[in-house]
């Protein structure tokens, strides 16, 4: 019986994923499904698909794959899981509750891991200022009407999904802008507000708890207290409240730190020095990247060849390790006439790395500074801030560009 219980825990993800193994107080699968045929199915299913439901391992894998490869892997895994379930010889003996449980695990593991991809990748790329959006085509099969389902709470993939669903779609509501030091008072209230609009009952209560446990140490104490009050206002919340107090109590007892002055965030920029604007509206110079190898991409949203190089640029970026990205900057500077067009294109094409805008189109300062006559234009800058190659190779020449970057990195 102990072995069966462990298999049930593994299948539901309860022993693989941080806070969640401790916080759900409801009935566990091993107490609900005791029929021999159901236990046998879970044993065989777990043995065959264990890695698909190992959340930490999947999150690590997400950091190595682009979004297309990631979704293809998830689609293939889900198809295999569904086929195993549908074709199982004794499937006709499954209870309705058990069938619902298995179907929830398969369905929500797919959506949980798909929506985790942008969040997991953003969390390990500290310099990235935006959260990548999922292509619209990948969300076409997502049924919003099924999101709030108290009967699915037994399924750990569903509970994991709730957390990433709220995190991803709240990010979308912010136009995928990452939270900054000036936004610490918004992190929890905005996510909790999205949860309140789309969830209710047990899913809402659970999601508030997960949000608090995951965000309290990086949020403003006053906002933690506000969301904690919303949690304790839900029925029968004592167990969750105790968990939050144990982890976040010290945070809630503190006063808010003063917000950093906006003017202090960046030094004054000499008007005679070449500069551009980042997505936060700050003036940035190339000197800000000294100490890093810079692969500069001058582009515009209306430039077909520029956009054609984007998939190659993403693959090149994703080839770098986390340690290498600390010393290499992919810098995209747009010469779009419109700031709105630039920002929309960054979001649409999910450009990685650092983003900038040099206002004025062909009269912009970057065009004048580098004497640019056509785009896309690629430039390599060494760690000392010196121009290493004013006509660097395009990302589609992947191996050659890689070798050039590695050579500068080793200097």
C-alpha positions, -999 to 999 in steps of 0.1 A, spaced: 0 0 0 29 24 8 43 18 -27 10 25 -43 6 57 -23 41 69 -35 32 62 -71 0 82 -67 20 110 -53 45 109 -81 18 108 -107 1 138 -92 34 157 -88 31 160 -51 67 151 -44 83 171 -71 74 207 -67 84 232 -40 57 246 -18 28 227 -33 38 193 -17 28 208 16 1 234 10 -29 215 -4 -50 203 25 -77 185 5 -81 147 -2 -51 130 -17 -54 106 -47 -43 76 -27 -73 80 -4 -97 84 -33 -88 57 -58 -83 23 -42 -97 -1 -68 -71 -25 -80 -75 -17 -117 -71 20 -110 -40 15 -89 -25 -8 -116 -31 19 -142 -15 46 -121 15 24 -115 20 17 -152 12 53 -162 37 67 -137 64 43 -148 59 53 -184 54 91 -180 71 100 -148 94 126 -164 65 144 -180 51 152 -146 84 161 -129 78 198 -127 113 210 -116 130 188 -143 105 202 -169 113 238 -158 150 232 -163 143 217 -197 122 248 -206 153 269 -202 171 250 -231 143 251 -257 127 278 -278 90 281 -276 83 261 -308 104 232 -296 89 234 -262 53 233 -273 61 204 -297 75 184 -269 44 191 -247 21 182 -276 38 149 -283 39 140 -246 2 148 -241 -7 128 -272 12 97 -259 -5 101 -224 -39 103 -240 -33 73 -261 -21 52 -232 -52 62 -212 -77 57 -240 -63 23 -251 -58 9 -216 -74 -26 -217 -93 -22 -184 -103 15 -190 -140 4 -190 -137 -5 -153 -125 30 -143 -149 50 -121 -161 84 -134 -142 102 -107 -110 84 -116 -115 92 -153 -120 128 -144 -88 128 -123 -66 113 -150 -81 136 -177 -74 166 -155 -38 155 -149 -32 151 -186 -50 183 -197 -36 206 -171 0 194 -172 1 205 -208 -13 240 -201 7 243 -168 40 237 -186 32 258 -217 24 288 -195 54 282 -173 78 286 -203 78 324 -205 79 328 -167 107 303 -161 129 317 -188 123 353 -177 132 344 -141 166 332 -151 174 362 -173 177 390 -149 186 416 -176 156 409 -198 130 436 -194 100 419 -209 83 385 -205 81 367 -238 45 361 -250 32 328 -262 23 328 -299 -15 332 -303 -18 300 -323 -5 280 -292 -34 293 -271 -62 286 -296 -71 254 -278 -72 270 -244 -107 269 -229 -112 297 -204 -145 282 -193 -127 252 -178 -102 272 -157 -121 275 -125 -129 238 -115 -130 228 -79 -133 191 -89 -98 194 -104 -82 205 -72 -70 169 -64 -48 171 -95 -14 186 -88 -9 196 -125 -41 217 -122 -29 234 -91 4 242 -108 -15 255 -138 -34 279 -116 -2 296 -104 13 300 -139 -21 309 -155 -25 339 -132 12 348 -135 13 347 -173 -20 364 -180 -14 391 -154 19 397 -173 -1 399 -205 -23 426 -189 9 446 -182 19 443 -219 45 418 -207 66 443 -189 86 429 -160 81 443 -125 109 467 -114 121 479 -80 95 507 -83 67 481 -87 72 461 -55 38 474 -42 21 461 -73 34 426 -77 10 408 -53 -21 431 -56 -22 429 -94 -17 391 -95 -43 386 -67 -67 410 -85 -64 389 -117 -71 358 -97 -101 374 -81 -116 383 -115 -111 348 -130 -112 323 -100 -135 316 -71 -138 291 -42 -110 266 -36 -90 275 -68 -90 311 -58 -80 304 -22 -52 280 -32 -39 305 -58 -37 333 -33 -17 311 -11 7 301 -38 11 337 -49 19 348 -13 44 320 -8 62 326 -41 62 365 -40 62 377 -4 99 381 -1 102 403 -32 70 423 -27 63 454 -5 52 443 30 21 464 29 10 446 -3 17 412 14 -6 422 43 -33 432 19 -34 400 -1 -30 380 31 -61 397 44 -79 387 12 -69 351 18 -80 350 54 -114 364 43 -121 332 24 -139 303 42 -119 277 61 -85 293 53 -68 286 86 -45 259 72 -33 281 43 -30 312 66 -7 293 90 16 283 61 17 319 49 24 333 83 52 307 88 70 318 55 59 354 52 52 366 87 86 384 91 79 402 58 44 413 69 59 427 102 82 451 83 76 485 70 78 493 33 111 504 19 111 539 3 108 537 -34 141 545 -52 141 579 -68 136 576 -106 162 603 -112 187 582 -93 183 551 -114 205 565 -142 233 589 -144 228 620 -165 237 614 -202 259 638 -220 238 651 -249 269 649 -272 273 612 -266 254 586 -287 224 574 -267 191 556 -272 160 550 -252 152 517 -235 117 503 -228 115 521 -195 121 555 -212 156 558 -198 185 571 -218 212 545 -224 247 547 -239 270 520 -252 293 527 -222 266 511 -200 275 477 -216 313 479 -209 326 447 -196 303 427 -220 306 416 -256 278 433 -274 261 419 -305 242 450 -318 213 445 -341 200 477 -359 165 469 -372 130 482 -377 95 467 -376 89 474 -413 121 457 -424 114 423 -438 150 410 -438 154 422 -402 123 402 -391 136 372 -412 167 371 -390 148 371 -357 144 333 -354 181 328 -361 189 355 -335 167 338 -309 185 304 -315 219 321 -312 208 338 -279 194 305 -265 227 287 -273 244 308 -247 246 295 -212 234 316 -182 270 323 -173 279 334 -208 248 357 -209 263 376 -179 292 386 -202 273 389 -236 246 413 -245 223 410 -274 213 446 -281 185 454 -305 181 490 -314 151 500 -336 150 530 -360 112 529 -362 95 562 -366 69 553 -340 77 542 -304 44 523 -304 54 504 -335 88 495 -320 73 482 -287 45 463 -305 71 446 -327 93 437 -297 63 420 -281 51 403 -313 85 389 -322 95 382 -286 130 396 -290 154 385 -263 181 405 -246 183 443 -244 159 466 -263 164 502 -275 149 528 -298 168 555 -317 141 580 -327 141 595 -361 142 567 -386 169 572 -412 178 605 -395 182 589 -361 214 592 -341 224 556 -345 222 558 -383 244 589 -382 268 575 -355 276 543 -375 270 557 -410 243 531 -416 229 529 -451 208 497 -450 194 474 -424 196 449 -408 230 459 -397 250 439 -371 280 452 -351 302 435 -326 316 455 -297 343 441 -274 343 441 -236 363 474 -236 336 491 -256 357 492 -288 342 484 -322 354 449 -330 334 444 -363 313 472 -378 299 448 -403 294 417 -383 278 385 -397 241 380 -396 225 356 -371 216 332 -400 254 326 -402 250 311 -368 282 291 -364 304 320 -377 287 345 -355 291 322 -325 328 318 -331 332 356 -334 314 362 -301 333 334 -283 366 348 -295 358 383 -281 345 366 -249 379 349 -244 400 381 -249 
